[in-house]
């Protein structure tokens, strides 16, 4: 089996080498770049499976690089490494096509979990025209349908989006702010209350299978157990 190729762009070379060594010890193939221009050249040559980009880089910052990549490549997962935590920066990144954020300082285990989650999500996106297994249920994201044996349950667009994100991260914690930003557009109190209502609706629609649970992990987000 070929190794998963990761393009890592990080101008703090000591940190970049630590990340590279840690990922390579887990059987990833990593190309480390010290600035945005070098990362752009490497991307064009190697076509990586995942991009892990520092936001603040010389010559070409992560936001500019992501915007350039997204003009021709809408699918390759982009994960930003950033010390920025302001909401407008997060929204800007997602608006440019980012898939996830990891805030510094971070643990390698967190980064690896997020990389694997994005790869799983990409695979699901490629199969989005198909029915996906969810315990006793079948879920069709595009048609917004849940099927249990011969019974079909229609989902709203937002319910389908929410369930799709949870399923893409099945048996892992899905960050609450990530869901809010991707589906509702901002992480504020009123949107958070709205999301809680949709979680309750999904729980009711999945209640025929007791092996499926949507857990509220206080302070972090939700976890779909199936």
C-alpha positions, -999 to 999 in steps of 0.1 A, spaced: 0 0 0 14 34 -9 20 59 18 -3 89 23 15 120 10 15 151 32 28 185 21 38 204 53 45 241 50 60 256 82 86 284 83 97 275 119 121 248 107 127 232 142 89 228 146 85 216 110 112 189 114 96 177 146 62 174 129 78 157 98 96 131 119 65 124 140 43 119 109 69 98 91 72 76 122 35 68 116 40 58 80 31 91 63 53 105 35 60 141 43 75 169 22 85 199 44 86 234 29 99 265 45 77 291 28 46 295 7 64 297 -27 83 265 -21 51 248 -9 33 259 -41 61 245 -63 60 212 -43 22 210 -46 23 213 -83 50 186 -86 38 160 -60 0 164 -58 -2 155 -21 -31 138 -4 -33 163 24 -19 199 29 -9 211 63 -1 248 60 11 274 85 -8 306 82 20 331 87 48 323 62 72 344 42 69 350 5 34 335 4 12 331 34 -11 301 40 -43 320 32 -29 331 -2 -16 296 -9 -49 280 -1 -68 304 -23 -44 297 -52 -48 259 -47 -86 261 -45 -88 277 -79 -80 244 -95 -83 218 -67 -115 219 -47 -110 185 -29 -75 180 -14 -79 186 23 -62 217 37 -55 219 74 -41 252 88 -16 255 116 -21 288 134 -16 307 166 -45 329 156 -77 323 174 -99 352 164 -132 342 148 -127 364 117 -94 345 109 -112 312 112 -140 324 90 -115 337 64 -97 304 63 -129 284 58 -141 309 32 -109 303 12 -115 266 13 -98 253 45 -111 220 59 -98 224 94 -77 244 119 -52 232 144 -42 259 169 -6 261 182 6 247 205 -9 213 196 -2 176 203 9 154 174 -19 130 183 -44 158 177 -29 166 143 -29 130 132 -65 125 143 -75 155 122 -55 144 92 -72 110 93 -106 126 98 -101 147 66 -90 117 46 -122 98 58 -142 128 48 -127 130 14 -135 93 8 -171 99 19 -173 129 -4 -162 107 -33 -189 82 -24 -216 108 -17 -238 95 -45 -240 62 -26 -258 50 5 -237 50 36 -240 25 64 -249 40 98 -257 11 122 -291 -4 111 -297 27 89 -287 37 54 -279 74 49 -278 93 16 -263 127 21 -272 141 -14 -308 128 -13 -311 138 24 -326 105 33 -323 80 62 -336 45 55 -344 18 80 -353 -14 62 -382 -3 39 -390 30 57 -375 63 46 -371 94 67 -365 127 49 -340 151 65 -337 188 61 -306 202 44 -292 213 77 -299 179 94 -282 161 65 -252 184 66 -249 179 104 -252 141 102 -227 140 74 -201 158 94 -207 136 124 -205 105 103 -173 116 87 -158 118 122 -176 87 135 -163 76 170 -142 108 173 -150 141 189 -162 166 163 -153 202 174 -184 222 182 -170 254 167 -160 236 135 -196 224 129 -210 259 137 -186 276 113 -191 252 84 -229 249 86 -241 281 103 -213 304 93 -204 317 128 -198 303 163 -222 324 184 -247 317 212 -278 317 190 -264 294 164 -251 271 191 -287 268 205 -300 261 170 -274 233 166 -285 217 199 -320 216 186 -309 198 154 -288 174 174 -320 165 194 -339 160 161 -312 137 148 -312 116 180 -349 111 177 -346 100 140 -319 75 149 -335 61 181 -345 28 165 -309 17 167 -298 18 204 -262 12 192 -261 47 177 -255 76 201 -247 112 196 -229 122 227 -224 157 240 -187 160 251 -189 190 273 -165 218 264 -155 202 231 -183 191 208 -202 160 198 -193 124 192 -213 100 170 -209 65 183 -219 38 159 
